[in-house]
Each structure stands twice: as C-alpha cells, then as structure tokens.
Amino acid sequence: MNNSIFEMVTSGIKEGSFFPQIQSCVLPIFLQEFKGYTLFYAPGTLIATDAYQSEKMIIDLKKNNVQSIFAKQIRNKAEMAKRRFDLQHQIPPFNPYCLTLYTSSDCNLNCSYCYSGKRDYKNKVDLNLESIRKGAEIVAAACQKASIPMSVVFHGGGEPLIDPHLPEILACVEEIAINYALQISSYVATNGVISEETANWAADHIDQFGLSCDGYPDIQDQQRPGKNGEKSSLFVERTAAILNKKGKKFSIRATITEETYLQIPEIIKYCCGKLFAKEIYLEPIFSGLNQKTDNGFSVNDAANFCSQFLKGKELAIENGATVEFCGSRMNEIHGRYCQVFRHVLQLIPGGDISACFKTSGKNTAKFDERLIGRNQEGDWNWDHLFETGKKLSIDDPSCYQCFNRFHCARGCPDICPLTGGPDHGSFRCLMNKIMTGYSLLETADEFLLPMISDHQIVGMEI
C-alpha cells in the first residue's frame, strides 16, 4: 500500500476537497490536483494533464461543442454513466434476468451476526415448487426476449445445500430454461458445512459457488459455530478441497467484524493457503433486522478498515488471488443492492417476492416494505412494485456531486430509503469513497504520470 497516496485520499475526503465536480459543468466530471498535475475523472476514464493543458481542458469542458479529443472522450463517458444509472433506476419496467431462491430458513449454523434473526422452526414455511416454477417462467421469458442466458441463485437465511428438495428444484428450473431454449448458469451461496456426499453432488451439478468463511479456525469457529456450538472450520476446509479438486469456480466470502478487521492480512493468508482461494470478498458485517442491531463500526473506523483491506489485497496478489468488496465496484455502473434495479426476481419462503436480499423470510419481511410481490392464492400481487421502486431510487442529496456516485452502494444494506437515515457520511459511504479514491490515484501514479512528461496530456479507460 502506498501510504502517502492513502493519506492524501483520506485527508481529502475528510476535508470535502477530494475530486470535486467541475464548477459550471452539468456533467459528472471531477478533477483533482496530484503531484503537480491535474487529474480529470468520469466513470470509465481517467485523464492526467500538465498545468497548461488543464486550463484548456476546463474551458473546453464547459462549452456545448467541445474541441479536444480528450474532452470529447470524458464527456461521452460522463453522459453514458448518467444515462445508464438513470435507466437502471427506472421502475417500471421490471425485467428480471436472474432467479434468486431462498428455499428454506433451515440452517445448521448459529452465526453471531446473522441478519435473519431468530428462526421459528416450529412454524417454518418453505418455498413451494409451484411458486418456483412460476418465477422461473417469468425470468425465462424475460431472458428469451432480451436474448441473454438465464441464471439461478440459491441463497437465503438458511443453508441451501441442506434442503432435501434442492435437486428437484434445480431440475425444475433447468427444464424451464431448456423449454425456452436458454443457456442457464447456477450459483449457490453456502456455508460449506455439509457432508462429503452433498459437496460432491453440488460440485457435479452447480456451476459456481460462494463459500462463506470468516477466516482461520479461531475466527471461523467463534463467529460461525454449529447450532450446538460445534466447530465448523474443518467442514469448510473439506468442502473447499472438494470444489478445488473438481475444478469448480468458487469465491470465499468473509464477513469482517469490529473484532477481526485488524486480522485481514492473516485471513487472506489462510484463505489462499488452506482454502485454495483465487477470489476473495471481504464484507463488513451487516446490521441486524430493521437496523436494530448496529454493525459495530463507526465512521472513524472506515480509514483503518480500508488500510487493512489494501494490505490484504497486496498479500492476495502475491498468492495469485484477488480481493474485492461489493460496496464500490469500479468496473460497473451501480447503486444500492436493491433487487428491482439488478433485474433479480427473489423468492422467499412462502412465495413472496422481495426487493432486498436481507429479507429472507416472513420473520424479516414483517418489519418493512420490502415485499414487492405478495403471494395470494398462488398469484402475485404487484401493487407495491412501483411505489417501492420509486422510494428506493431516491438518492441522498449529498450524493449528487460525489465522484463515486455511480460506483457506490451507498449505506446499503445498513441504511435504506424505506426505513430512513442518511447515506452520506456513513461508515460504508466513507469506505466506498476511500477505496475508489485510492484506486484512482494509484492508477494515475502507476500508469499516467510516467508518460505525461512526453505528452502533456494522457488518458486511459478504467
């Protein structure tokens, strides 16, 4: 990690002076002074100039008819980002291309931070095959119309791979995809605490895996114990070994808590060395149900968290792996995780449709407005779709001129427009900005500035 660049990013963001939007420019184009040069940024492109070219560039960007190639390039990128972001957040239409199934609330772990809440096993409700078939038909029709492959995801407030109906459910969805002449890919988010037989079946029938593991055994067994306190780490290691042996694509998903973020480098070493990880996602712990349980992090922790993250990322690269997190993804235009904007039809136990991945069953759905389709005698009432989508599309006004606006999940999922609270200035907001800001300056330092002495102005797509 480049400490001087990191300090420049964190201090600039704290002062509110980091990559401000160009005044009198209506497009999201931002500039930053860096090592005697000026950086111009719009989502998808980064340009570095000397002082002379900087003045010309600013004047050109404020015109209706720009002259220079670089000014045209960055304006086009800015216009495209704004247009794509606005289109993503329009409801209707809602055209789901991914079917996400929360088939059951059954789980064999007792994670200390689980956002699904206390499980009611006596009155539990599963997701019936009729609702799954109907949801798959909706998604397949949308995929066929758009000429794109279909995808199915098994997720939820429980463990998908211990659901005895999963083979039948997967076969049902795959049959519908065949009927619509569609290719289909499957993904499962699993805790990995499964039998050897189940792990082998999954490896033979499912395409991709997200394997949850919070770190080396001391961390994993404390944060993610079995229902009766059993150690889970050995099961996870065995599942990872089976997936690796069979050549399956899988990523490790580690929840990072206030107690473990200083151990991120050690967590990375363990995931690479013991779990054969090539792709690792580090996610700060989510708050509990209806935001009643705080995630433990304060805004003052954001910089320290990012510092440990970047150290872990360097270690991962040394081991031939990548480390990412989902809050800010520079390779795509995105906002919050809301399923209605991500083209995802999420079915939860009971057959209702949710707009939020944290709504894993009726015990969580009753707290909020996140159900956009209610199962009524085998049919769905979509009355809340437009109203909920409209509320979810509202941005915090403080985000309008932020350089990271188009690559940021805001405070989601801890902060939601449906339940209130400002995104701007939250722990996740600051973390997202620091990570993107560091990436921008590091890219400029490594690739652009070495070339600028010969050209006065250089740019690259990012």
PELINQUI-V334496 format. One record per pair of residues at least 6 apart in sequence whose C-alpha atoms are under 6 Angstrom apart, sorted by the first residue. I is the first residue (numbers start at 1). J is the second residue. Records with the same first field share a line. If there is no record, write none. Layout:
BEGIN
I=J ; J
END
This chain:
BEGIN
12=18
19=30 ; 31 ; 32
20=30
21=29 ; 30
22=30
25=62
28=78
29=41 ; 42
30=40 ; 41
31=39 ; 40
32=38 ; 39
37=49 ; 50
38=48 ; 49
39=47 ; 48
40=46 ; 47
42=78
44=461 ; 462
45=460 ; 461 ; 462
46=459 ; 460
47=458 ; 459
48=457 ; 458
49=456 ; 457
50=456
60=66
88=341
89=341 ; 393
91=386 ; 389
95=142 ; 343
96=139 ; 343 ; 344 ; 345
97=139 ; 143 ; 343
98=151 ; 152 ; 344
99=152 ; 344 ; 345
100=152 ; 153 ; 154 ; 345 ; 346
101=154 ; 346 ; 347
102=155 ; 156 ; 348
103=126 ; 127 ; 349
104=126 ; 349
105=157 ; 158
106=158
107=158 ; 159
108=226 ; 227
109=225 ; 226 ; 227
110=225 ; 226 ; 227
111=223 ; 224
112=223
115=288 ; 289
116=157
125=349 ; 350
126=349 ; 350
127=349 ; 350 ; 351
131=351
143=150
149=182 ; 183 ; 184
150=184
151=184 ; 185 ; 186
152=186
153=186 ; 187 ; 188
154=188
155=189
156=360
157=360
186=206 ; 207
187=207 ; 208 ; 209
188=209
189=209 ; 210
190=211
191=211 ; 212
192=236 ; 239
193=235 ; 236
208=249 ; 250
209=250
210=250 ; 251 ; 252
211=252 ; 253
212=252 ; 253 ; 254
213=254
214=220 ; 254 ; 255
215=267
216=270
217=233
221=231 ; 232
225=231 ; 232
237=275
240=275
251=279 ; 280
252=280
253=281
254=282
255=283 ; 284 ; 285
256=283 ; 284 ; 285
257=285
258=296
264=312
265=312
268=312
271=277
278=321
279=321 ; 322
280=323
281=323 ; 324 ; 325
282=325
283=325
285=295
286=295
287=293 ; 294 ; 295 ; 414
298=427
299=426 ; 427
302=427 ; 431
313=323
316=322
327=408 ; 409 ; 432
328=407 ; 408 ; 432
329=407
330=407
333=406 ; 407
334=406 ; 407
335=408 ; 409
336=409 ; 412
338=355 ; 356
339=355 ; 356
340=355
346=353 ; 354
347=353
348=360 ; 361
349=361
351=375
352=373 ; 374 ; 375
353=371 ; 372 ; 373
354=370 ; 371 ; 372
355=370
359=365
372=382 ; 384 ; 385
373=380 ; 381 ; 382
374=380 ; 381
392=417
410=423 ; 429
411=423 ; 428 ; 429
END
